[in-house]
């Protein structure tokens, strides 16, 4: 088993490769909701909080209420992620991170089957839920905190690391800058892919994000040793 595992590139929950794949998904989903759902960003809830307050202050209660479901879906995603981390639940599912990737994939595949007549709020809620699962479960890049569905914090971290690398010739800061810069580029690539595919294919283009998650799931599953165990059992 050890020989098989050493031949397979590592993809732990904190790995750079997994971070890149999830950043692609994050950028894709933002572009997808913006293009197909009337300029809505479902990944970040800051905008929903602001618009909720603005519309409520103008007594636009119906419009204000529309921003509550995505916020609740985001909260639900955090709670589901924490539920999977409970010790006896983790023993049942073996790998809660793998379980989260499976849930994300199922939700996005389901969204792809929804007709265009479905209200925007339904899709927005689903993607807010997926985004929350991803943020809550996969939030480390090596030993640094990062975000795969938003770039503000990543951009700040990359800039600080670049400054430290230039000022003090710090090799760790240089590595941090390179990895975070790559994450930002991956997010941009995902946004570009999401824009192009949604414009040309339509709502079912979200299945592309599902494919990326499946790739991440397979690689993570392999890294945990399940595939090598299966190979040994079949010998």
C-alpha positions in Angstrom: 0.0 0.0 0.0 2.8 2.4 0.8 4.4 1.9 -2.6 1.1 2.7 -4.3 0.5 5.8 -2.2 4.0 7.2 -2.8 3.3 7.1 -6.6 0.2 9.2 -6.2 0.4 13.0 -5.8 -0.9 14.1 -2.4 -4.2 15.9 -2.2 -4.9 16.6 1.4 -7.7 18.9 2.6 -5.1 21.7 2.8 -3.4 21.0 -0.5 -2.6 23.6 -3.1 -4.1 21.4 -5.9 -7.4 21.1 -4.1 -7.4 24.8 -3.4 -7.0 25.6 -7.1 -9.9 23.2 -8.1 -12.2 24.7 -5.4 -11.3 28.3 -6.5 -12.2 27.4 -10.0 -15.6 26.3 -8.8 -16.0 29.4 -6.7 -15.3 31.7 -9.6 -17.6 29.7 -11.9 -20.5 29.8 -9.5 -20.3 33.6 -9.0 -20.2 34.1 -12.8 -23.0 31.6 -13.3 -25.4 33.3 -10.9 -24.5 36.7 -12.2 -25.2 35.8 -15.9 -28.1 33.5 -15.5 -29.8 35.0 -12.4 -30.1 38.7 -13.0 -26.7 39.9 -11.7 -26.8 38.1 -8.3 -23.7 37.0 -6.5 -24.6 34.0 -4.4 -21.2 33.2 -2.9 -20.8 36.2 -0.6 -23.5 37.3 1.8 -22.1 40.8 2.4 -24.1 42.2 -0.6 -27.3 40.5 0.7 -26.8 42.0 4.1 -26.3 45.5 2.6 -29.3 45.2 0.2 -31.5 43.9 3.0 -30.7 47.0 5.1 -31.0 49.4 2.2 -34.4 48.1 1.1 -35.7 47.8 4.7 -34.7 51.4 5.3 -36.8 52.4 2.3 -39.7 50.3 3.5 -39.3 48.0 0.5 -40.3 45.0 2.6 -41.0 42.6 -0.3 -37.6 43.3 -1.9 -35.9 43.1 1.5 -37.3 39.7 2.3 -35.8 38.2 -0.9 -32.3 38.7 0.5 -33.1 36.6 3.7 -33.3 33.1 2.2 -29.7 33.1 0.8 -28.4 34.3 4.2 -30.3 31.5 5.9 -29.0 29.0 3.3 -25.5 30.1 4.1 -26.1 29.6 7.8 -27.6 26.2 7.1 -24.4 25.3 5.1 -22.2 26.2 8.1 -24.4 24.1 10.4 -24.3 21.1 8.0 -20.5 21.3 7.8 -20.3 21.4 11.6 -22.7 18.5 11.8 -20.4 16.3 9.7 -17.5 17.2 12.1 -19.2 15.6 15.1 -17.0 12.6 16.1 -19.5 9.8 15.8 -20.8 11.2 12.5 -17.3 11.4 11.2 -16.9 7.7 12.1 -20.0 6.8 10.1 -19.0 8.8 6.9 -15.3 8.0 7.3 -14.3 11.4 5.8 -16.5 14.4 6.4 -14.6 16.4 3.8 -15.3 13.8 1.1 -19.0 13.8 2.2 -19.1 17.6 1.8 -17.7 17.3 -1.7 -20.4 14.7 -2.5 -23.2 17.0 -1.2 -21.9 19.9 -3.2 -21.8 17.9 -6.3 -25.3 16.5 -5.9 -26.8 20.0 -5.2 -25.1 21.5 -8.3 -26.2 18.6 -10.5 -29.7 19.1 -9.3 -29.6 22.8 -10.0 -28.6 22.0 -13.6 -31.9 20.1 -14.0 -34.0 23.0 -12.9 -35.9 24.8 -15.7 -35.4 28.4 -16.4 -38.9 29.1 -15.1 -37.7 28.3 -11.6 -37.5 31.6 -9.5 -34.0 33.0 -9.2 -34.2 32.8 -5.4 -34.3 28.9 -5.6 -31.0 28.8 -7.5 -29.4 31.5 -5.4 -30.3 29.6 -2.2 -28.8 26.4 -3.5 -25.6 28.0 -4.5 -25.3 30.0 -1.3 -25.7 26.7 0.5 -22.9 25.1 -1.6 -20.7 28.1 -1.1 -21.1 27.9 2.7 -20.3 24.2 2.8 -17.1 24.8 0.8 -16.0 27.8 2.9 -16.7 26.1 6.2 -15.0 22.8 5.3 -12.0 23.8 3.1 -10.5 26.9 4.5 -6.7 26.2 4.7 -4.1 26.4 2.0 -1.1 24.6 3.4 -1.1 26.3 6.8 -2.7 29.6 5.7 -6.3 30.5 5.9 -7.9 31.2 2.5 -11.3 31.5 0.8 -12.1 29.5 -2.4 -15.4 31.4 -3.2 -14.3 35.1 -2.6 -11.0 36.9 -3.5 -10.9 39.9 -1.2 -9.0 38.2 1.6 -6.8 36.2 -0.8 -5.8 39.4 -2.6 -4.9 41.0 0.8 -2.9 38.0 1.8 -1.1 37.8 -1.5 -0.2 41.5 -1.4 1.1 41.3 2.2 3.2 38.2 1.3 4.6 39.9 -1.8 5.7 42.9 0.3 7.3 40.7 2.9 9.1 38.6 0.3 10.5 41.6 -1.4 11.4 43.5 1.8 12.9 40.7 3.8 13.6 38.1 1.1 11.4 35.7 3.1 11.1 32.3 1.3 8.0 31.3 3.1 6.3 34.6 2.2 7.4 34.0 -1.4 5.7 30.6 -1.4 2.6 32.1 0.2 2.4 34.8 -2.5 2.8 32.3 -5.3 0.1 30.0 -4.0 -2.4 32.7 -3.2 -1.7 34.4 -6.6 -2.4 31.1 -8.2 -5.7 30.8 -6.3 -6.7 34.2 -7.5 -5.9 33.3 -11.1 -7.9 30.0 -10.6 -10.9 32.0 -9.4 -10.6 34.4 -12.4 -10.3 31.4 -14.7 -13.4 29.9 -13.1 -15.3 33.2 -13.6 -14.2 33.3 -17.2 -15.3 29.7 -17.8 -18.6 30.3 -16.0 -19.3 33.4 -18.1 -18.5 31.8 -21.4 -20.3 28.5 -20.7 -23.4 30.1 -19.2 -23.7 32.4 -22.1 -23.3 29.7 -24.7 -24.8 26.6 -23.0 -27.2 28.1 -20.5 -28.3 27.0 -17.1 -27.0 23.4 -17.5 -23.4 24.8 -17.7 -23.3 24.5 -13.9 -22.6 20.8 -14.5 -19.1 21.9 -15.5 -18.6 23.0 -11.9 -19.9 19.6 -10.9 -17.3 17.9 -13.0 -14.5 19.9 -11.4 -15.9 18.8 -8.0 -16.0 15.2 -9.1 -12.3 15.5 -10.1 -11.5 16.9 -6.7 -13.5 14.2 -5.1 -11.7 11.4 -7.0 -8.3 12.9 -6.2 -9.2 13.4 -2.5 -10.6 9.9 -2.3 -7.4 8.5 -3.9 -5.2 10.5 -1.5 -7.0 9.0 1.5 -5.9 5.6 0.4 -9.3 4.1 -0.5 -8.3 3.4 -4.1 -5.1 1.7 -3.2 -6.9 -0.4 -0.6 -9.3 -1.5 -3.2 -6.5 -2.4 -5.6 -4.9 -4.5 -2.9 -8.1 -6.3 -2.0 -8.7 -7.2 -5.7 -5.2 -8.8 -5.9 
